[in-house]
Amino acid sequence: MLALGMLAACSRPSPKAPDAQDAAKDRAARVTVSGDDRIASRLTWRAPDVALGPDASADRNRAAKAAAEGRLYADADSAIPIYLALLKRSPADPDAQAGLQSALAALLSSGNDALATADDDIAWLHHAHEIAAVARTTAADDVAVQAYLRRVDLDLGQLGVELFYETHVVAVAGELE
């Protein structure tokens, strides 16, 4: 009984209800951040769902054929998604591991070609970013992938500086003449 009385004496005062002025301050202090999500699709890649058959050998052959044809990542019949599905089913499959490494090397080669071609062509740069997303998702810890990602970042940074110069500095110089 004594404890109950002590608890009642120690109760906290109820918080005061916000008034109209406090509510207006809360509304005025809110920050909303939004942006263009179109670039997010180029920065992320998800392997398409692949239907594997009961014969892993047939699926490995299908993946190898896709890689030989240059079909590396675009759909469920491409090499990298098939190899990833095979490795999900059987992580220790040495043929699928080797096939994935080969397809990844071809992907990075294609990405390096895109970067070499890009110059100031934004379409090639987008392609290089798409390849970076696939490479990052497939093997983020791979040394060659990390080197490619750094190169994409450097090229994007250089292109950004050049575009800024062309659009801002040149425009201001034109206004000064």
C-alpha positions in Angstrom: 0.0 0.0 0.0 2.8 2.3 0.9 4.6 1.6 -2.4 1.4 2.4 -4.3 1.2 5.7 -2.6 4.8 6.5 -3.4 4.3 5.6 -7.1 1.3 7.9 -7.3 3.4 10.7 -5.8 6.2 10.2 -8.4 4.0 10.4 -11.4 5.2 12.6 -14.3 3.1 15.5 -15.4 1.4 14.8 -18.7 2.9 16.6 -21.6 1.1 19.7 -22.7 -0.8 19.5 -25.9 0.8 21.5 -28.8 -0.9 24.7 -29.5 -1.5 26.3 -32.9 1.8 28.2 -32.7 3.8 25.1 -32.0 2.1 23.2 -34.8 2.9 26.1 -37.2 6.6 25.9 -36.2 6.6 22.2 -36.8 5.2 22.6 -40.3 7.6 25.4 -41.1 10.6 23.3 -40.0 9.9 20.4 -42.3 12.3 19.6 -45.1 11.3 17.5 -48.0 14.0 16.0 -50.3 13.1 14.7 -53.7 15.0 14.1 -56.8 15.1 12.5 -60.1 14.9 8.7 -59.7 15.8 8.0 -63.3 19.5 7.7 -62.5 18.7 5.1 -59.7 17.8 2.5 -62.3 21.2 2.9 -64.0 23.0 2.6 -60.6 21.3 -0.6 -59.6 20.9 -3.9 -61.3 19.0 -7.0 -60.3 19.6 -10.3 -61.9 16.5 -11.5 -63.7 14.8 -14.6 -62.4 16.2 -17.6 -64.3 14.4 -20.8 -64.8 16.9 -23.6 -64.5 16.3 -27.1 -65.8 17.1 -30.3 -64.0 20.4 -30.7 -65.9 23.0 -28.2 -64.7 25.2 -29.1 -67.7 22.6 -27.9 -70.1 22.2 -24.7 -68.2 26.0 -24.1 -68.2 26.0 -24.7 -72.0 23.2 -22.2 -72.4 25.1 -19.6 -70.3 28.3 -20.3 -72.3 26.4 -19.9 -75.6 24.9 -16.6 -74.4 28.4 -15.3 -73.3 29.9 -16.3 -76.7 27.1 -14.3 -78.4 27.8 -11.3 -76.2 24.5 -11.6 -74.3 25.9 -10.9 -70.9 23.2 -9.5 -68.6 20.1 -8.0 -70.3 17.6 -10.8 -69.6 17.1 -14.2 -68.0 18.7 -15.9 -71.1 21.9 -14.0 -70.6 25.1 -15.5 -69.3 25.6 -13.7 -66.0 22.0 -14.3 -64.7 22.2 -17.9 -65.6 25.6 -18.4 -63.9 24.4 -16.6 -60.8 21.3 -18.9 -60.7 23.5 -21.9 -61.1 25.8 -20.7 -58.3 22.8 -20.0 -56.1 21.7 -23.6 -56.5 25.2 -25.0 -56.2 27.7 -22.5 -54.8 30.7 -24.9 -55.3 30.1 -25.6 -59.0 33.5 -25.0 -60.5 32.3 -24.7 -64.1 29.7 -22.1 -63.2 32.3 -20.2 -61.2 34.7 -20.2 -64.1 31.9 -19.3 -66.5 30.9 -16.4 -64.4 34.5 -15.1 -64.1 34.8 -15.3 -67.9 31.5 -13.5 -68.5 32.5 -10.9 -65.9 35.8 -10.3 -67.7 33.9 -9.8 -71.0 31.5 -7.4 -69.2 34.4 -5.3 -67.9 36.0 -5.3 -71.3 32.8 -4.0 -72.8 32.6 -1.4 -70.1 36.2 -0.2 -70.7 35.3 0.0 -74.4 32.3 2.1 -73.5 34.4 4.4 -71.4 37.0 4.8 -74.2 34.2 5.7 -76.6 32.3 7.9 -74.3 34.3 11.1 -74.5 31.4 13.5 -74.1 28.7 11.2 -75.5 26.3 10.7 -72.6 24.7 7.6 -74.1 28.0 5.7 -73.9 28.5 7.0 -70.4 25.1 5.6 -69.4 26.1 2.3 -70.9 29.3 2.3 -68.8 27.2 3.0 -65.7 24.8 0.2 -66.5 27.8 -2.2 -66.8 29.2 -0.8 -63.5 25.9 -1.7 -61.8 25.9 -5.2 -63.2 29.6 -5.7 -62.2 29.0 -4.3 -58.7 26.0 -6.6 -58.1 27.8 -9.6 -59.5 31.2 -9.3 -57.8 31.6 -6.2 -55.7 34.7 -7.6 -54.0 36.5 -8.5 -57.2 39.7 -6.4 -57.8 39.0 -5.9 -61.5 35.4 -4.8 -60.7 36.7 -2.3 -58.1 39.2 -0.9 -60.6 36.5 -0.5 -63.2 34.2 1.2 -60.7 37.0 3.7 -59.9 37.6 4.3 -63.6 33.8 5.0 -64.1 33.9 7.4 -61.1 37.0 9.2 -62.5 35.6 9.5 -66.0 32.2 10.7 -64.7 34.0 13.3 -62.6 36.1 14.5 -65.5 33.0 14.7 -67.7 31.2 16.6 -65.0 34.0 19.1 -64.8 34.0 19.5 -68.6 30.3 19.9 -68.8 30.3 22.4 -66.0 33.0 24.4 -67.8 31.1 24.3 -71.1 27.8 25.2 -69.6 28.8 27.7 -67.0 32.3 29.2 -67.5 31.9 29.6 -71.3 28.4 31.0 -70.9 29.6 33.6 -68.3 32.6 34.5 -70.5 30.2 35.1 -73.4 28.1 37.4 -71.2 31.2 39.4 -70.3 32.2 40.1 -73.9 
